């Protein structure tokens, strides 16, 4: 595809390299040269590669975690780094452990079944289908499903749960092969995966290959506008190569013959956009929601250099505030533990330099994580029962997007006067 910038997109003022001598980066969407810093978070290990006890004293591979903004298409991105196969070969995230996500998946299935009139003759495909949580509500209503999940250990769980799942990385060639063997889909879902692919254009070409001429593709991704508004810098980690404004995602789909005919904002993952896409000549009319979201992106400062520069300073100030809170709490003799072992939590902890000197342990409902240690910080991961045993003064909620669900699950901490803490958008005790 051509790397020419659309004429209607203004270029931000020329950005100077972050440091003299750094290599020049090429935008993975439009191929422009990228030099504008968005958030420099230091050097980190993989956020989902939890440390087994036998490897506690072993070194971890680390990579720079520095996000940049393209002045041409506004894609926020990490430089090319680790091989995706290295990250996803043994993945620790299973979507089925979140009750919030289960409800979201069921609502989505009901919407798409009725909106598209899906029947037992239809096919629903999910890319990055994880353990099959999103496809199960389709399946339970008689809609045939297929999953595509590159992490083999997670795909195995999906198949054990009765959701037919293949394990491979999607691209144009593999998408065409899948469609040849299974048929093209009436609906293709790609939730929280657009950020996870280094070869963005090949991946979107693969999505297009899966779709029937009158099929609908929905792509859900955390929205940069919310990331900026609510200081969600901890969603930056090595699994996420790219971060999208709605406007930038729309441009990316158009490069591959896909038209965004509708968009819906959701509260998942701290605030996401769901794009409804079809082939350029398909029957679906473009709704006013599309123009509205384009204008909201503009009003949020998408085209202003100051927007990106201000975010970098907000990130640094968040670190200072969280460390101040924890230092004061420890000096007062307070006991602090955490809830959750999500990728975003490890970005936060490692950027701030927080270890067991500040947080005694964290807990997680996922048995695969329990008994291990968080990467980098080496904070132990226990089962949720450990909180009742330890009776901490503060529980730091690392998956802050699930704060209400977690507060309900752990309401018992009030019995001993315990309080919850969330670090994002700023430190809040409740």
C-alpha positions, 0 to 999 in steps of 0.5 A: 500500500502507498505510504502517502499521507492523506491530504486532509490530515495536517502534519504536527510541527517538526519533532526533534529526535528524542536523543541524538544518535537514536535510530530513526523509526519508521511508522508501521502503518504509513511508513513515515519517519517517527521521532516524537516521544509519547512515553518513555517508561524505561526498560522492562521484561515481558509483562505476562511472563511470570517468574517461576520459583525455580527461576527466581534468581535468574535474569530476565530478558528486558527491552526498552519500553518507549512509545512514539507518536507518528506525526503523519498518521498519529499512530502511537507505537513501540519500536520493533522489538521482541519476536511475537512468538517469544511473547505469546508462546506461553501466555498467562492471560485467560479472559474467562476469569473476568465476570465483567468480560463474560457479560461484555461477550454475551451482550456483544453476541446478542447484538450481532446475532440480531443486528445481522440476523445470524442463523445456524447457517452463519459463521462467527470467527474471532481472531485472538479468541483466547479461551473462547469466552467471546465465542461461547455465547454465539455457540450457545445460541446455535451459531457455528464458531471458529477461533484463531488464537496464536498462543498454543497453551490458551488455544488448547484450553479453548478446544478443551472447553468445546470451542473449535480453535486453531493456533496461528498468527493471522496475516494475509496468507494465513487468513486466505488459507483459513477462509479456503478451509472453513469458508468466509465469515458472516461476522469476524470479531477482533477484540484487543488484538489490533495493538498486539501485531507488529505487521499491522498492514499484513494483519488487517489484510488477513482480517479482510480475507476472512470476511464475506462480501456482506460480512461485518468485522468488529475491531475493539481496541483501547482508545488513545483519547481515553488513554490521554484523558485518564492517564492510562500509561500503564496500558503500554507494554511489549505485547502492545506494539500500537495504540489507536485514535479512532481516526487512525484506526479508520485510516488503517482499515481504509488502506485495505478496502474496509469501510468503518460504517459505525463506531461504539464506545465501551467501558472495557479496558478503561475505555475502548472503541469498537469499529464496525467495518465492512467491504467498501461496497457492502450494503451497510450505511455509514452512521453519524457516529463516525463523523462525531468520533472523528470530530471528538478526536480533533477536539481532544488535540489529536493534531496538536504537538502539545497534547503528546508533550503534556502526556509525557509529563503527566506520566512522570508526575503519576510515578511521583504521587504513587511513590509518595503515597506508598512511602508515607504508608510504609513509614506509618507502619501500614501493610500494603498488598495488591490485587491482580497480576495484569500486564498493565500492573507490571508496567506500573510497578516496574516503571515506578521501581516498586517491589516487596519493599512497598508491596508485600504480595499480590493476589490473582484468581488465575491458578496459573499465576499463583505461586509465581512472582511478578516479572521485574519486581519479584512480588509474590502472587498468591490466591485471593484468600491471602488477603483475608489472612494478612488483613492489609491496611491497603489493597492496591488494585492493579487492574483498575478497569475492574475496580468495582468488580474487585471491590465487590469480591473483596468487600470483606476487607472493610471488616478490619478497616482495610481500604482500596487504592487505585493508581490511575488516573491518579492515586485514590483511596476508597 
